[in-house]
Amino acid sequence: MADSSKITAKLEKAKAEGRVWWSFEYFPPRTPQGLSNLYDRIERMGKLGPEFVDITWNAGGRTSDLTASLVKTVHAYFGLETCMHLTCTNMPRSKVDVALREAKEYGCRNILALRGDPPAGGGEWEPHAAGFSHAYELVQYIREHYGDYFTIAVAGFPEGHPEATEGPEVEMEQLKSKIDAGADFIFTQMFYDFDIFADWVRRVKAAGITVPIVPGVMPIQNYGGFTRAIARFRTKVPQYFHDALDPVKEDDEQVRKIGTELVGKMCRKILDTKDLDVHGLHIYTMNLERGSRMLLEYLGLTPTVNPPLPWKPCLTPKRREENIRPIFWANRAKSYVNRTEFWDEFPNGRWGDARSPAYGDVDAYGAQLRFSQEDALKLWGTPETLDDLKGLFERFCAGELASLPWSDAPVAKETKVIDQMLVQLNKRGFLTINSQPPVDGARSDDPVHGWGPKNGYVYQKAYLEFFVSPQQLDELLQRIEKHPQITYHAVNAQGDMRTNTTSDAPNAVTWGCFPHCEILQPTIVDSISFLAWKDEAYEIGRSWARLYGQDSPTYKLLTSVFDSYFLVNVVHNDFKQDLAIFEPFLQDALPDVEKLQVNGK
Amino acid sequence: MADSSKITAKLEKAKAEGRVWWSFEYFPPRTPQGLSNLYDRIERMGKLGPEFVDITWNAGGRTSDLTASLVKTVHAYFGLETCMHLTCTNMPRSKVDVALREAKEYGCRNILALRGDPPAGGGEWEPHAAGFSHAYELVQYIREHYGDYFTIAVAGFPEGHPEATEGPEVEMEQLKSKIDAGADFIFTQMFYDFDIFADWVRRVKAAGITVPIVPGVMPIQNYGGFTRAIARFRTKVPQYFHDALDPVKEDDEQVRKIGTELVGKMCRKILDTKDLDVHGLHIYTMNLERGSRMLLEYLGLTPTVNPPLPWKPCLTPKRREENIRPIFWANRAKSYVNRTEFWDEFPNGRWGDARSPAYGDVDAYGAQLRFSQEDALKLWGTPETLDDLKGLFERFCAGELASLPWSDAPVAKETKVIDQMLVQLNKRGFLTINSQPPVDGARSDDPVHGWGPKNGYVYQKAYLEFFVSPQQLDELLQRIEKHPQITYHAVNAQGDMRTNTTSDAPNAVTWGCFPHCEILQPTIVDSISFLAWKDEAYEIGRSWARLYGQDSPTYKLLTSVFDSYFLVNVVHNDFKQDLAIFEPFLQDALPDVEKLQVNGK
């Protein structure tokens, strides 16, 4: 596995590039619903461009399994690097070993080694009989048993440790002992006073500690949270913070706005004070989104690193090199990761060598409808006629509906350029579930289509996937015959396949050309994976139908559609012809649609 | 190996596409010089688009080894499919076995089974005691021992076999016995009378023979050759041939012109007469070029099939799937094939898996200067100063010199678009030995840049390779720093390497996007193969120097250059910027050169 997943390597790289980086800390929530929401949030906040995310170890140790499982999920589904906290609290060495083994297994190469808070319920901190008394012992243990595999971070306390009584010199010795034991860098406790931080950093350096220091920053999200946090950690807050916030403390919006300015100015001063040598910010999100987002916006920090691929890679160790996927799961990435979890390898990261893999069962991993009956009814109601059904698909394509049974999320940004065409298609009975417009050499930093290393160009072939009746399919395929650049596969629930392709080999539909690189071709269409996806696509339709009573008109409509309709994928291979993929669908269409086509060319 | 290398498959495909095809027959020459010339000719005539080439078995059997070696060379170096003749004359079964084994080993899947002429020196044809008496026995033997591996052709005689006395019915029975023994199609003996051919074809069909019939056509190249051939094969020639040719028989030019018209009209009539079901022509070239070329031009037949890759593939069995090569050997393809002959495999046809292969020795396979002392002196004279040397490189780039020590052939067609820039580079001391202009999505049927399946687009990154002095290299690399899209490798004879790349991975510099295909990326630049090429490039320079006396100014000039100069490759990774690769070389250049750059953009 590449060392580039180690935070130390990331920090060096960002520093060499003169770039400011940031990371987000989250804690394991206490309820299943909270966990589900946090997953959504981590995924969404991933787009804000954190260099890594940091998952705390629950103070009481009750949720330690949840910490590991969060790390796993973030690697597997969200493609973000992680740092995992590990504390001495209530941890015999055997539990430390389990946690480190799991971290390694899931692809995490960064550990924040802490003594930890006293267990929930109060009382003094006490070491576990078979565990460690100090963070430096934990650091030592990790280094002894795992060599250089992990980057190890330790905590620094600019205002002094809340429980410490020995004074700053002793604390500095303790920090030094952690570094001497093998720690690679320092995360600080939160603070709101620039001078305290700057003074402490200079003392750390004067003590001969040369590892990078990363300030921990807590955005001010609302007045209650702010006052609870500073009380808990006994944080010293400059008077001008209070002067600015107290008058508006009842107005959350104003608190966030003024708080963002206060914290933002402090961060800017830290980054601008050269002798502090600070190049990144570790943000205590408190599992909230808005304050972190506003702080980054205030500082003018936006993701500078493009996504490395057009889809989120899976960062578990054996899949890190994976660089090619079928397009069919584009809107159900988690299902794809699950259904291919047991593939032994992705040789050279290439699909070609794994062309006939055993996709996991459709049923085994929730590869069915991902919506509860309640959500489904709220979203899609009770369609009773084909027109009702078309209407749902039209509204989804127009951006008026947040999801369809086959799409976990609203239509992608890039689909916007063809959404009016898609609405027309659905009006005509082509029930679209996936699509992409053609792209002819957009820059790799293009905000809509870009991905991959900078100074490159990215390309796409136009793609459409839909359900359609057998009668309409016959007519369509006749019209497609006149378009030699179009290839298609059509299959019904029974597995009857029609195609005009002559080979099972993959068709690259997304690729990119970059400096000093092979051509990357991360998204493909091929018949074998299409057949695996077909089972899933029909099963989703059937499980949607099953939400309704067997005598209901909705059940009857949906089952008759999915029993008889074909699932069709269509690729227009000439990516230089803008909207040509729509021609065989809309050639009998209204004048305004024809105009759309001509304009597109 | 694909069945597509069998002629039967090719004939079916051409017929399905409504396309006329042609093939060229050559015979093994009797002198080494003749052989060398024939190799050049076969390679050059390969560009006329023959579906395959056909190598005769020497009538006397003396040159049978040469036949196999011709087949091998055509497959390995020229990337053309072959048909190999095999006769019964003087051939014990053991020799037949050797010939078939060799054909298989070299990648030939097509055999023309013949009884053969009597041995040279005259006398009646007599069977070999351990051999075969009739072609049908040879056909039977091949089918019994090689199953369907080979396509088997047999000869047909529209005018009757020259030695036959039994009459047309018996001959038809003999033809039928060859087909019944397992032959797949028929090549005919040459003829000049449409009616005789048409009548014979209809009789063949009436006899129940349904295999394809391919007329053998001999262009009229000069009067002497024409009369000797018709005398030897007792060919019946219509009176109007004589009437047209006899008056101009002393004028070769006129004979070829009128002869082309006469033969061309006959061919056209054959192709246009539907019931004959003829879709291709087998051309007896007599190892000459001009007549065959004129005949094809007269018939309006030009290569319709694009080259499948930008370089000629090697059609020996284990290399057929090879689809990626380093750019460095672009002008010395044979040396590349030789130096990689012993690679065990090209897994999946991809370079990536064979990134560190053991290139054969520079010395082992003539990977040195491919020119005799005489040729070298004639071509390059005795350069005594650096300006003399620059002048040679300038003239080569301007198309005024047919070769350089590093280039077997004149500058490629596509280089024409940058030849004036290259001349400027050489004037300034960058001694260029390889280059390609950028291409941003030319159609795959583009006459200059096109390759690969139809309806695709092909791309190139601009590439330059040259020798340059260490001082100039220093200046150049400083200027290159301001061009983030340029990557380079520089190495001297001692192996000191300088590069701004951060990875050994290949940089794709030629690639193509085609319907229902993965992206093909057949040409790459990478550091490991560059180091292998470096040894060869310097050895060529040193062997050029060795042609001159050690005290001569030329020897001293060349050795001092190749002892101190760096070999440099430069890639401009932005293929959308026309002439940007020249900017760091010519930024201090004359106004007209600057204008060239601006126009190029």
Chai-1 contact restraints between the chains, C-beta under 6 A:
chainA,res_idxA,chainB,res_idxB,connection_type,confidence,min_distance_angstrom,max_distance_angstrom,comment,restraint_id
A,N455,B,Q485,contact,1.0,0.0,6.0,A-B,restraint_1
A,Q485,B,N455,contact,1.0,0.0,6.0,A-B,restraint_2
A,T487,B,H516,contact,1.0,0.0,6.0,A-B,restraint_3
A,T501,B,H516,contact,1.0,0.0,6.0,A-B,restraint_4
A,P506,B,E518,contact,1.0,0.0,6.0,A-B,restraint_5
A,N507,B,H516,contact,1.0,0.0,6.0,A-B,restraint_6
A,A508,B,E518,contact,1.0,0.0,6.0,A-B,restraint_7
A,A508,B,I519,contact,1.0,0.0,6.0,A-B,restraint_8
A,W511,B,I519,contact,1.0,0.0,6.0,A-B,restraint_9
A,P515,B,N573,contact,1.0,0.0,6.0,A-B,restraint_10
A,H516,B,T487,contact,1.0,0.0,6.0,A-B,restraint_11
A,H516,B,T501,contact,1.0,0.0,6.0,A-B,restraint_12
A,H516,B,N507,contact,1.0,0.0,6.0,A-B,restraint_13
A,E518,B,P506,contact,1.0,0.0,6.0,A-B,restraint_14
A,E518,B,A508,contact,1.0,0.0,6.0,A-B,restraint_15
A,I519,B,A508,contact,1.0,0.0,6.0,A-B,restraint_16
A,I519,B,W511,contact,1.0,0.0,6.0,A-B,restraint_17
A,I519,B,I519,contact,1.0,0.0,6.0,A-B,restraint_18
A,I519,B,Q521,contact,1.0,0.0,6.0,A-B,restraint_19
A,Q521,B,I519,contact,1.0,0.0,6.0,A-B,restraint_20
A,N573,B,P515,contact,1.0,0.0,6.0,A-B,restraint_21
